[in-house]
């Protein structure tokens, strides 16, 4: 449990540092809006003429969603999400700089988006939310099985309209590039949300089911009376669904029970019904 909390704190710190760097070295110099509530905070700051800083706006706009996360998701998730949000707001002024790496808005959008996606995906992987949009995405995923990336993409379209009205539509288009890159990076790093169906062919079905459940707590469906097409010998076919993050654990579980077992995996979009999700 101690290691679990340590990794969550590390995920929150990692997110805060990376977002502060992206804000000061890429988004602000390139007039690029971030994705999520960070972009919304930028918009609030712009509309108030800078009277409300991005850091302060980031903390304020996230407060309602953090309360919802506490009620609807879990107090642990809400606590570490609050840590990530407040720490990122605190570090933005610390990393403030007059140094400009490049004025090219496309480069700023690409690198800012990549850093943001990596930071968000890594934080989510360790059970740390990064703000209001993550809470919305987690709620929709829990209820409907949606992935985080497309949810981010849909909500961010509204923020991009604000970018176009504020800086001009050229910069809005650059910001959209950054959001798309960020969305892809989130899906690449947050592998726990990506589900895979696995088929296992073995002569030890009962032992295999027990091994998988003990290792990963995943249910397995057994199809008996299968037969090898070449050998003619009896086999059992097992079907289960795991997350992409669990694929290495599954390989270990299979190997421990039956080294001669055959398995194949393929990605699936979503599942309907009960699918065990580790506690946030």
Secondary structure, 3 states (H helix, E strand, C coil): CHHHHHHHHHHHHHHHHHHHHHHHHHHHHHCCCCCHHHHHHHHHHHHCCCCCCHHHHHHHHHHHHHHHHHHHCCHHHHHHHHHHHHHHHHHHHHCCCCCCCCCCHHHHHHHHHHHHHHHHHHHHHCCCCCCHHHHHHHHHHHHHCCCHHHHHHHHHHHHHHHHHHHHCHHHHHHHHHHHHHHHHHHHHHCHHHCEEEEEEEECCHHHHHHHHHHHHCCCCEEEEEEECCCCCCEEEEEEEEEEHHHHHHHHHHHHHHCCCCEEEEEEECCCCCCCCCCCC
